[in-house]
Amino acid sequence: MDKVQLRRLPVTTPPIPSGGGRIQSPAGELAQVVNGDSYQFRD
């Protein structure tokens, strides 16, 4: 069984780097937690 690895994601600006990160805006927060999948951020 694989183990879960926890790490703190840095706050960044779009686009989110391949290592992951978080974007904060007045509308809320977006965190990329799954690498490789497509997503779209709208402010």
CHARMM-style PDB file with segment names, atoms N, HN, CA, C and O in Angstrom:
ATOM      1  N   MET     1       0.843  -1.175   0.000  1.00  0.00      PROA
ATOM      2  CA  MET     1       0.000   0.000   0.000  1.00  0.00      PROA
ATOM      3  C   MET     1       0.895   1.248   0.000  1.00  0.00      PROA
ATOM      4  O   MET     1       1.879   1.304   0.738  1.00  0.00      PROA
ATOM      5  N   ASP     2       0.557   2.244  -0.825  1.00  0.00      PROA
ATOM      6  HN  ASP     2      -0.242   2.199  -1.424  1.00  0.00      PROA
ATOM      7  CA  ASP     2       1.309   3.500  -0.874  1.00  0.00      PROA
ATOM      8  C   ASP     2       0.972   4.354   0.339  1.00  0.00      PROA
ATOM      9  O   ASP     2      -0.146   4.318   0.854  1.00  0.00      PROA
ATOM     10  N   LYS     3       1.950   5.114   0.780  1.00  0.00      PROA
ATOM     11  HN  LYS     3       2.858   5.144   0.362  1.00  0.00      PROA
ATOM     12  CA  LYS     3       1.739   6.022   1.897  1.00  0.00      PROA
ATOM     13  C   LYS     3       1.395   7.411   1.368  1.00  0.00      PROA
ATOM     14  O   LYS     3       1.764   7.768   0.249  1.00  0.00      PROA
ATOM     15  N   VAL     4       0.693   8.179   2.171  1.00  0.00      PROA
ATOM     16  HN  VAL     4       0.392   7.888   3.080  1.00  0.00      PROA
ATOM     17  CA  VAL     4       0.343   9.557   1.831  1.00  0.00      PROA
ATOM     18  C   VAL     4       1.474  10.453   2.278  1.00  0.00      PROA
ATOM     19  O   VAL     4       1.989  10.315   3.387  1.00  0.00      PROA
ATOM     20  N   GLN     5       1.864  11.383   1.400  1.00  0.00      PROA
ATOM     21  HN  GLN     5       1.446  11.495   0.499  1.00  0.00      PROA
ATOM     22  CA  GLN     5       2.908  12.338   1.749  1.00  0.00      PROA
ATOM     23  C   GLN     5       2.270  13.715   1.859  1.00  0.00      PROA
ATOM     24  O   GLN     5       1.625  14.169   0.913  1.00  0.00      PROA
ATOM     25  N   LEU     6       2.435  14.379   2.977  1.00  0.00      PROA
ATOM     26  HN  LEU     6       2.959  14.011   3.745  1.00  0.00      PROA
ATOM     27  CA  LEU     6       1.896  15.720   3.191  1.00  0.00      PROA
ATOM     28  C   LEU     6       3.010  16.742   3.045  1.00  0.00      PROA
ATOM     29  O   LEU     6       4.122  16.545   3.537  1.00  0.00      PROA
ATOM     30  N   ARG     7       2.695  17.842   2.359  1.00  0.00      PROA
ATOM     31  HN  ARG     7       1.792  18.002   1.959  1.00  0.00      PROA
ATOM     32  CA  ARG     7       3.644  18.952   2.277  1.00  0.00      PROA
ATOM     33  C   ARG     7       2.857  20.240   2.099  1.00  0.00      PROA
ATOM     34  O   ARG     7       1.762  20.225   1.537  1.00  0.00      PROA
ATOM     35  N   ARG     8       3.399  21.339   2.568  1.00  0.00      PROA
ATOM     36  HN  ARG     8       4.289  21.351   3.024  1.00  0.00      PROA
ATOM     37  CA  ARG     8       2.744  22.633   2.467  1.00  0.00      PROA
ATOM     38  C   ARG     8       3.010  23.200   1.069  1.00  0.00      PROA
ATOM     39  O   ARG     8       4.159  23.274   0.633  1.00  0.00      PROA
ATOM     40  N   LEU     9       1.946  23.597   0.373  1.00  0.00      PROA
ATOM     41  HN  LEU     9       1.013  23.536   0.727  1.00  0.00      PROA
ATOM     42  CA  LEU     9       2.087  24.171  -0.958  1.00  0.00      PROA
ATOM     43  C   LEU     9       2.288  25.673  -0.853  1.00  0.00      PROA
ATOM     44  O   LEU     9       1.597  26.329  -0.074  1.00  0.00      PROA
ATOM     45  N   PRO    10       3.223  26.239  -1.622  1.00  0.00      PROA
ATOM     46  CA  PRO    10       3.459  27.683  -1.564  1.00  0.00      PROA
ATOM     47  C   PRO    10       2.342  28.457  -2.261  1.00  0.00      PROA
ATOM     48  O   PRO    10       1.728  27.963  -3.207  1.00  0.00      PROA
ATOM     49  N   VAL    11       2.085  29.673  -1.783  1.00  0.00      PROA
ATOM     50  HN  VAL    11       2.584  30.075  -1.014  1.00  0.00      PROA
ATOM     51  CA  VAL    11       1.153  30.570  -2.469  1.00  0.00      PROA
ATOM     52  C   VAL    11       1.892  31.154  -3.663  1.00  0.00      PROA
ATOM     53  O   VAL    11       3.018  31.630  -3.521  1.00  0.00      PROA
ATOM     54  N   THR    12       1.269  31.123  -4.840  1.00  0.00      PROA
ATOM     55  HN  THR    12       0.354  30.736  -4.955  1.00  0.00      PROA
ATOM     56  CA  THR    12       1.918  31.545  -6.075  1.00  0.00      PROA
ATOM     57  C   THR    12       0.917  32.296  -6.950  1.00  0.00      PROA
ATOM     58  O   THR    12      -0.222  32.515  -6.537  1.00  0.00      PROA
ATOM     59  N   THR    13       1.323  32.685  -8.130  1.00  0.00      PROA
ATOM     60  HN  THR    13       2.248  32.507  -8.466  1.00  0.00      PROA
ATOM     61  CA  THR    13       0.442  33.325  -9.103  1.00  0.00      PROA
ATOM     62  C   THR    13       0.303  32.398 -10.308  1.00  0.00      PROA
ATOM     63  O   THR    13       1.180  31.567 -10.548  1.00  0.00      PROA
ATOM     64  N   PRO    14      -0.791  32.528 -11.073  1.00  0.00      PROA
ATOM     65  CA  PRO    14      -0.963  31.661 -12.250  1.00  0.00      PROA
ATOM     66  C   PRO    14       0.154  31.877 -13.253  1.00  0.00      PROA
ATOM     67  O   PRO    14       0.648  32.998 -13.374  1.00  0.00      PROA
ATOM     68  N   PRO    15       0.563  30.870 -13.963  1.00  0.00      PROA
ATOM     69  CA  PRO    15       0.143  29.473 -13.837  1.00  0.00      PROA
ATOM     70  C   PRO    15       0.845  28.791 -12.667  1.00  0.00      PROA
ATOM     71  O   PRO    15       1.953  29.172 -12.289  1.00  0.00      PROA
ATOM     72  N   ILE    16       0.197  27.788 -12.102  1.00  0.00      PROA
ATOM     73  HN  ILE    16      -0.703  27.478 -12.409  1.00  0.00      PROA
ATOM     74  CA  ILE    16       0.784  27.040 -10.995  1.00  0.00      PROA
ATOM     75  C   ILE    16       1.951  26.217 -11.532  1.00  0.00      PROA
ATOM     76  O   ILE    16       1.792  25.516 -12.531  1.00  0.00      PROA
ATOM     77  N   PRO    17       3.122  26.284 -10.893  1.00  0.00      PROA
ATOM     78  CA  PRO    17       4.277  25.517 -11.375  1.00  0.00      PROA
ATOM     79  C   PRO    17       4.048  24.013 -11.248  1.00  0.00      PROA
ATOM     80  O   PRO    17       3.149  23.580 -10.527  1.00  0.00      PROA
ATOM     81  N   SER    18       4.842  23.233 -11.932  1.00  0.00      PROA
ATOM     82  HN  SER    18       5.572  23.585 -12.517  1.00  0.00      PROA
ATOM     83  CA  SER    18       4.659  21.782 -11.952  1.00  0.00      PROA
ATOM     84  C   SER    18       4.795  21.148 -10.565  1.00  0.00      PROA
ATOM     85  O   SER    18       4.270  20.059 -10.332  1.00  0.00      PROA
ATOM     86  N   GLY    19       5.483  21.809  -9.657  1.00  0.00      PROA
ATOM     87  HN  GLY    19       5.910  22.693  -9.846  1.00  0.00      PROA
ATOM     88  CA  GLY    19       5.628  21.284  -8.305  1.00  0.00      PROA
ATOM     89  C   GLY    19       4.414  21.493  -7.428  1.00  0.00      PROA
ATOM     90  O   GLY    19       4.386  21.036  -6.286  1.00  0.00      PROA
ATOM     91  N   GLY    20       3.399  22.184  -7.952  1.00  0.00      PROA
ATOM     92  HN  GLY    20       3.422  22.556  -8.880  1.00  0.00      PROA
ATOM     93  CA  GLY    20       2.181  22.450  -7.193  1.00  0.00      PROA
ATOM     94  C   GLY    20       2.218  23.811  -6.531  1.00  0.00      PROA
ATOM     95  O   GLY    20       3.266  24.452  -6.458  1.00  0.00      PROA
ATOM     96  N   GLY    21       1.081  24.241  -6.055  1.00  0.00      PROA
ATOM     97  HN  GLY    21       0.229  23.720  -6.115  1.00  0.00      PROA
ATOM     98  CA  GLY    21       0.997  25.525  -5.389  1.00  0.00      PROA
ATOM     99  C   GLY    21      -0.442  25.923  -5.143  1.00  0.00      PROA
ATOM    100  O   GLY    21      -1.372  25.194  -5.487  1.00  0.00      PROA
ATOM    101  N   ARG    22      -0.614  27.104  -4.534  1.00  0.00      PROA
ATOM    102  HN  ARG    22       0.142  27.696  -4.255  1.00  0.00      PROA
ATOM    103  CA  ARG    22      -1.943  27.631  -4.227  1.00  0.00      PROA
ATOM    104  C   ARG    22      -2.071  29.028  -4.805  1.00  0.00      PROA
ATOM    105  O   ARG    22      -1.104  29.790  -4.830  1.00  0.00      PROA
ATOM    106  N   ILE    23      -3.263  29.361  -5.268  1.00  0.00      PROA
ATOM    107  HN  ILE    23      -4.048  28.742  -5.247  1.00  0.00      PROA
ATOM    108  CA  ILE    23      -3.577  30.713  -5.724  1.00  0.00      PROA
ATOM    109  C   ILE    23      -4.697  31.226  -4.835  1.00  0.00      PROA
ATOM    110  O   ILE    23      -5.726  30.568  -4.681  1.00  0.00      PROA
ATOM    111  N   GLN    24      -4.496  32.408  -4.248  1.00  0.00      PROA
ATOM    112  HN  GLN    24      -3.660  32.943  -4.373  1.00  0.00      PROA
ATOM    113  CA  GLN    24      -5.522  33.017  -3.409  1.00  0.00      PROA
ATOM    114  C   GLN    24      -6.085  34.232  -4.118  1.00  0.00      PROA
ATOM    115  O   GLN    24      -5.339  35.014  -4.707  1.00  0.00      PROA
ATOM    116  N   SER    25      -7.413  34.395  -4.064  1.00  0.00      PROA
ATOM    117  HN  SER    25      -8.019  33.759  -3.585  1.00  0.00      PROA
ATOM    118  CA  SER    25      -8.076  35.548  -4.653  1.00  0.00      PROA
ATOM    119  C   SER    25      -9.297  35.885  -3.798  1.00  0.00      PROA
ATOM    120  O   SER    25      -9.656  35.103  -2.918  1.00  0.00      PROA
ATOM    121  N   PRO    26      -9.944  37.031  -4.035  1.00  0.00      PROA
ATOM    122  CA  PRO    26     -11.166  37.353  -3.297  1.00  0.00      PROA
ATOM    123  C   PRO    26     -12.263  36.296  -3.493  1.00  0.00      PROA
ATOM    124  O   PRO    26     -13.130  36.140  -2.633  1.00  0.00      PROA
ATOM    125  N   ALA    27     -12.228  35.578  -4.611  1.00  0.00      PROA
ATOM    126  HN  ALA    27     -11.524  35.705  -5.309  1.00  0.00      PROA
ATOM    127  CA  ALA    27     -13.247  34.554  -4.887  1.00  0.00      PROA
ATOM    128  C   ALA    27     -12.985  33.255  -4.132  1.00  0.00      PROA
ATOM    129  O   ALA    27     -13.876  32.410  -4.049  1.00  0.00      PROA
ATOM    130  N   GLY    28     -11.788  33.075  -3.581  1.00  0.00      PROA
ATOM    131  HN  GLY    28     -11.064  33.761  -3.649  1.00  0.00      PROA
ATOM    132  CA  GLY    28     -11.462  31.846  -2.863  1.00  0.00      PROA
ATOM    133  C   GLY    28     -10.035  31.413  -3.125  1.00  0.00      PROA
ATOM    134  O   GLY    28      -9.191  32.216  -3.523  1.00  0.00      PROA
ATOM    135  N   GLU    29      -9.776  30.152  -2.899  1.00  0.00      PROA
ATOM    136  HN  GLU    29     -10.462  29.500  -2.576  1.00  0.00      PROA
ATOM    137  CA  GLU    29      -8.425  29.616  -3.044  1.00  0.00      PROA
ATOM    138  C   GLU    29      -8.459  28.376  -3.924  1.00  0.00      PROA
ATOM    139  O   GLU    29      -9.358  27.543  -3.806  1.00  0.00      PROA
ATOM    140  N   LEU    30      -7.468  28.260  -4.809  1.00  0.00      PROA
ATOM    141  HN  LEU    30      -6.738  28.936  -4.904  1.00  0.00      PROA
ATOM    142  CA  LEU    30      -7.314  27.085  -5.667  1.00  0.00      PROA
ATOM    143  C   LEU    30      -6.004  26.424  -5.289  1.00  0.00      PROA
ATOM    144  O   LEU    30      -4.973  27.092  -5.221  1.00  0.00      PROA
ATOM    145  N   ALA    31      -6.026  25.133  -5.043  1.00  0.00      PROA
ATOM    146  HN  ALA    31      -6.864  24.590  -5.098  1.00  0.00      PROA
ATOM    147  CA  ALA    31      -4.816  24.377  -4.745  1.00  0.00      PROA
ATOM    148  C   ALA    31      -4.727  23.206  -5.704  1.00  0.00      PROA
ATOM    149  O   ALA    31      -5.665  22.416  -5.816  1.00  0.00      PROA
ATOM    150  N   GLN    32      -3.600  23.091  -6.398  1.00  0.00      PROA
ATOM    151  HN  GLN    32      -2.838  23.732  -6.307  1.00  0.00      PROA
ATOM    152  CA  GLN    32      -3.388  21.946  -7.278  1.00  0.00      PROA
ATOM    153  C   GLN    32      -2.840  20.817  -6.424  1.00  0.00      PROA
ATOM    154  O   GLN    32      -1.738  20.914  -5.884  1.00  0.00      PROA
ATOM    155  N   VAL    33      -3.618  19.741  -6.303  1.00  0.00      PROA
ATOM    156  HN  VAL    33      -4.513  19.663  -6.741  1.00  0.00      PROA
ATOM    157  CA  VAL    33      -3.201  18.628  -5.468  1.00  0.00      PROA
ATOM    158  C   VAL    33      -2.971  17.348  -6.269  1.00  0.00      PROA
ATOM    159  O   VAL    33      -2.419  16.385  -5.737  1.00  0.00      PROA
ATOM    160  N   VAL    34      -3.382  17.318  -7.535  1.00  0.00      PROA
ATOM    161  HN  VAL    34      -3.831  18.100  -7.967  1.00  0.00      PROA
ATOM    162  CA  VAL    34      -3.176  16.156  -8.397  1.00  0.00      PROA
ATOM    163  C   VAL    34      -2.384  16.612  -9.602  1.00  0.00      PROA
ATOM    164  O   VAL    34      -2.879  17.417 -10.391  1.00  0.00      PROA
ATOM    165  N   ASN    35      -1.182  16.126  -9.762  1.00  0.00      PROA
ATOM    166  HN  ASN    35      -0.780  15.472  -9.121  1.00  0.00      PROA
ATOM    167  CA  ASN    35      -0.339  16.522 -10.885  1.00  0.00      PROA
ATOM    168  C   ASN    35      -0.791  15.819 -12.161  1.00  0.00      PROA
ATOM    169  O   ASN    35      -1.194  14.657 -12.127  1.00  0.00      PROA
ATOM    170  N   GLY    36      -0.721  16.532 -13.285  1.00  0.00      PROA
ATOM    171  HN  GLY    36      -0.393  17.477 -13.312  1.00  0.00      PROA
ATOM    172  CA  GLY    36      -0.993  15.935 -14.584  1.00  0.00      PROA
ATOM    173  C   GLY    36      -2.405  16.148 -15.104  1.00  0.00      PROA
ATOM    174  O   GLY    36      -2.613  16.053 -16.313  1.00  0.00      PROA
ATOM    175  N   ASP    37      -3.391  16.434 -14.247  1.00  0.00      PROA
ATOM    176  HN  ASP    37      -3.221  16.511 -13.265  1.00  0.00      PROA
ATOM    177  CA  ASP    37      -4.747  16.656 -14.718  1.00  0.00      PROA
ATOM    178  C   ASP    37      -4.929  18.105 -15.145  1.00  0.00      PROA
ATOM    179  O   ASP    37      -4.251  19.000 -14.640  1.00  0.00      PROA
ATOM    180  N   SER    38      -5.849  18.329 -16.079  1.00  0.00      PROA
ATOM    181  HN  SER    38      -6.399  17.602 -16.489  1.00  0.00      PROA
ATOM    182  CA  SER    38      -6.159  19.681 -16.531  1.00  0.00      PROA
ATOM    183  C   SER    38      -7.051  20.382 -15.537  1.00  0.00      PROA
ATOM    184  O   SER    38      -7.869  19.748 -14.871  1.00  0.00      PROA
ATOM    185  N   TYR    39      -6.900  21.684 -15.434  1.00  0.00      PROA
ATOM    186  HN  TYR    39      -6.235  22.199 -15.975  1.00  0.00      PROA
ATOM    187  CA  TYR    39      -7.783  22.506 -14.613  1.00  0.00      PROA
ATOM    188  C   TYR    39      -7.786  23.907 -15.197  1.00  0.00      PROA
ATOM    189  O   TYR    39      -6.897  24.274 -15.964  1.00  0.00      PROA
ATOM    190  N   GLN    40      -8.789  24.683 -14.828  1.00  0.00      PROA
ATOM    191  HN  GLN    40      -9.512  24.385 -14.205  1.00  0.00      PROA
ATOM    192  CA  GLN    40      -8.871  26.058 -15.297  1.00  0.00      PROA
ATOM    193  C   GLN    40      -9.225  26.946 -14.122  1.00  0.00      PROA
ATOM    194  O   GLN    40     -10.139  26.631 -13.359  1.00  0.00      PROA
ATOM    195  N   PHE    41      -8.514  28.050 -13.966  1.00  0.00      PROA
ATOM    196  HN  PHE    41      -7.772  28.306 -14.586  1.00  0.00      PROA
ATOM    197  CA  PHE    41      -8.747  29.000 -12.877  1.00  0.00      PROA
ATOM    198  C   PHE    41      -9.384  30.248 -13.450  1.00  0.00      PROA
ATOM    199  O   PHE    41      -8.840  30.861 -14.368  1.00  0.00      PROA
ATOM    200  N   ARG    42     -10.519  30.624 -12.922  1.00  0.00      PROA
ATOM    201  HN  ARG    42     -10.961  30.125 -12.176  1.00  0.00      PROA
ATOM    202  CA  ARG    42     -11.191  31.868 -13.347  1.00  0.00      PROA
ATOM    203  C   ARG    42     -11.341  32.748 -12.132  1.00  0.00      PROA
ATOM    204  O   ARG    42     -11.827  32.307 -11.091  1.00  0.00      PROA
ATOM    205  N   ASP    43     -10.928  33.979 -12.261  1.00  0.00      PROA
ATOM    206  HN  ASP    43     -10.533  34.337 -13.107  1.00  0.00      PROA
ATOM    207  CA  ASP    43     -11.013  34.917 -11.159  1.00  0.00      PROA
ATOM    208  C   ASP    43     -12.299  35.688 -11.219  1.00  0.00      PROA
ATOM    209  OT1 ASP    43     -12.552  36.536 -10.363  1.00  0.00      PROA
TER     210      ASP     43
END
